[in-house]
Amino acid sequence: MRAALQHHFIKFRIRYFNNRQSCRYIHSSSITLSSSQSQSKNEAAFPSSITFLTDVEGDGHYFDRFIHHSEILGFRSIQPTFGAYNRGNWNFGSHDPKYFPYDKEVVFLDDGTIDNKNSMLVYGGDIWDKGGADFYVIRQLLSLHTRYPSRIHFIMGNRDINKLRIVDELDFGETKRLPKHKGVYWLRGTGLPGDPEKPLGSTTMTETAAERLKWMLRGTMGSVDAFELRRQELQRERLAVMNSQSAFSTQDCSEHETSCDEVIVSDDDVAKSYLHSCNPNLGLISQYLSHAKLMIRFGSVIFLHGALPTIEANSFPLPWIDPESDKSGGHETLTEWIDDLNDFASDQITNWKEFGKAKQPRDAQEDFWASKGGYSNTSSGGKLFGNLLQYGMNTLPDKSKNQSVVYNSWMRDGMPRKDLFSLDEQSWLENLFAKEGLQLLLSGHQPVGDAPWPIQLSNNNWILPCDTSFSGDVCWTSAEKASLGRGSRPNGRGEVAVSETLIRCCQRTGKLKSVKIHGCLSDGSHYEINNLLDVDDKHIGRPLLKKLPYTDNTKEATITDFWVKAKLRQQYLLSAGKGFHVWNSLLDHNGLKGV
């Protein structure tokens, strides 16, 4: 028995609550596997279990919480490796399997079992930008993919696709002064820096790569703190290399023997890290995008970053195709459409890689793709990969809505879209689910509070948005609950909330068997929905029929619509949203019947 245990992972999980009722999970390092227990080809047609993680956005703290909490994944202890890098010879974000400066790596917990190695992870996109541990998160996921290539799948998010702009707008070889930037189309008419209609001085967009990058991140990518957060991550990595210690995401400078003052990371270093990590052929983001898809389907379950676009006459749109083309009508089957979307994305990434290899001199007067945007853009970058950049955007240059699975959302102004329950839309969704044998669509992209937001359709079919990136900003209207807030985190995640959506399927048919959602809410309390499909309470995943009065933290009486998210023991969890802000409330069964 003792010998047999050497071939199994043992995960000890201890849950405890501190004096603020904060939920924490701790588990020991897993028993080391023998080298023979590596990933083998799946024998079954469909995975037995899938865990869904999305919109981490470089938050290493949240990533660690998710792994500790997961029923599918865990960590095992390893020795950090630094490859050929040393003081003065730093890694700036190039992909190098020999460089992994962390003391743990992610594993599948069933990796040591004999009868089941069929669980999977689907990552739903948006891997960088806001959490201060971009490299840590992406290296962990890429390492997992290297060891289990058929068991981890990546989705392209808008924050992943927009990194194609880095090489187009920043990479001009050894040139110190960049060609003039003419702004970005989505800021046209705003008067903000980058408005193509506003004359540009010799500032941000026309000077060095570092100054332009600051503007790009802050003013055009919604990543206000990303530049300084990257500086801090580079500093942690350099300290790790100098001290032969781990650069794991939750460490700070005080834990290293060398002081922070001895490690200088310049603005140029930060810019270099983006140029290296976003290099089309050698960068970390290139490795991610090379494996990523726009949509993934396993049996009756579909994963995508955003939402399905508007469908007319059961024809799925391919917006990059010329409307006059014979192919402009799209496809009539979902399978064909998913294949075309993923082939399109793959071709665009291949073109991006070729663009990175060419290194041909570019006309200083030439527009970048972002200046005019659009499909069929004629700039040097636009001709090769501009269509994918446009597909990852919210609007077209004429300000019309882009028909994209990346940026569309099931939510509108913080609540599920009302048109999902109009007769026409619901009929289309019902027909799609029935015709294609669907039961569940999972997505990220739009923040939905501190727990996934179930949307129940008819016939026990579901849409499940799962982006919880603003968990720390949730407000509770119930007197017995209070959010623990953002804490020390630089983004909206907070320090306690975490959610795992766990899907179990029939390996033979791909039919959905269960959907489990569990985790910690923003007040630190544990919650669990054992199986969304078994919920016989038809309130779950639907709006209240009447408006519910409540008092928010401004002490102003308000009346608004609430949505029933889950049943927690004897109470229902209700949520209402406005923009990125979400209010949680609790009602017992009698209270719910009253509204």
Beta strands, then each sheet from edge to edge (+ up, - down):
strand 1: 14-17
strand 2: 23-26
strand 3: 49-53
strand 4: 73-77
strand 5: 81-82
strand 6: 99-100
strand 7: 104-108
strand 8: 119-123
strand 9: 152-155
strand 10: 292-293
strand 11: 295-298
strand 12: 301-304
strand 13: 411-412
strand 14: 415-416
strand 15: 440-443
strand 16: 455-456
strand 17: 462-465
strand 18: 475-476
strand 19: 498-505
strand 20: 512-520
strand 21: 526-529
strand 22: 542-543
strand 23: 548-551
strand 24: 557-560
strand 25: 563-568
strand 26: 571-578
strand 27: 581-588
sheet 1: 1+ 2-
sheet 2: 10+ 9+ 8+ 3+ 19- 20+ 21-
sheet 3: 4+ 7-
sheet 4: 5+ 6-
sheet 5: 11+ 12- 15- 17- 16+
sheet 6: 13+ 14-
sheet 7: 18+ 27+ 26- 25+ 22-
sheet 8: 23+ 24-
end
